[in-house]
């Protein structure tokens, strides 16, 4: 049976989720549903400052659920943060984990759970299906629209010894319940809205051209692309407008369901490498590198990229085949710039001397397995070099 045949045997993983205004108020009820004696709330200082942790605390108190807060999570969560959180979980006698925040707290929470269930260091779970025992019940409350960690079977953690990000891909890290409340995204500042929104775009694009895509994941990926194209810039300009915030949260959800089941590709492999070595913000590096990877991949998935172009609002039927790639690249670049992401790799502290290490780390990333074109280390080096040269001009 040919690849992507509608009847090809597939398995799909999606957690239980509640979507809509007020979903955050169900945190206590779901904790009780899982029989929680004590909840570990995993978050970061920015989410505490934004007031969402206080809201969760109120809900947990109202439902009579004891809790303890662990907020020592940084962007690009580190292995030592996971291990510290796991120690807090164990010492405090917790039995449920509740993550509040963006991708970093949610990935850290996933790691905390599996460390406690398997009694190993977090870096030992790197790879696909390397987690023997599932963690304790995990509830996620996303406060950004882009990471999709609230519904995915991915957890990305920095291995600080090797200075690289590891990908833990397993059905055991799929949250048990996600409470997706678009209102929580109204406190995102413009730069974060831009970075997370473009992260959702990259998720959708990579899922759509993935060699593990399917008709089911295609539906979510293309609709997510349309939603980002129509709503990202308005959401940046009108942060309190719930129509735009809702549409961006929906884009994140749909893109997440797509990539969690179709996986990702070279953009994420490159970005994981940048984040691990140089602590580069994930959404920003994805936004910068998308156009370069599309250019590299294009000939190997031209028809799929043409569908992406249409979802981005381009009239692909009116273009000559030779002009399609340039039109898509111009659109992606324009969206990045309109969103306010003008950083260069040089400004992100990338140097020519880093490229060899970055390329080797990216080459080992499991996301590369589903990229439509399989690169060599040398080809990845060339992509980094071109991005550094062009972006620095």
Secondary structure, DSSP 8 states (H G I E B T S, - for coil): --TT-TTS-------EEEESTTGGGGHHHHHHHTT-SSEEEE-BHHHHHHTHHHHHHHHHHHTT--EEEE-B--SS-BHHHHHHHHHHHHHTT--EEEEEESHHHHHHHHHHHHHHHHTS-GGGG-EES---S--SEEEEEE-SSS--TTT-SEEEEEETTTTEEEEEE-GGGS-SEEEE-GGGGGG--HHHHHHHHHHHHHHHHHHHHSTT--HHHHHHHHHHHHHHHHHHHHHHH-TT-HHHHHHHHHHHHHHHHHHHHH---HHHHHHHHHHHHH---HHHHHHHHHHHHHHHHGGGSHHHHHHHHHHTT--GGGS-HHHHHHHHHHHHHHHHHHTT----TTTTT--GGGHHHHHHHHHT-GGGGGSSS---HHHHHHHHHHHHHHHT-
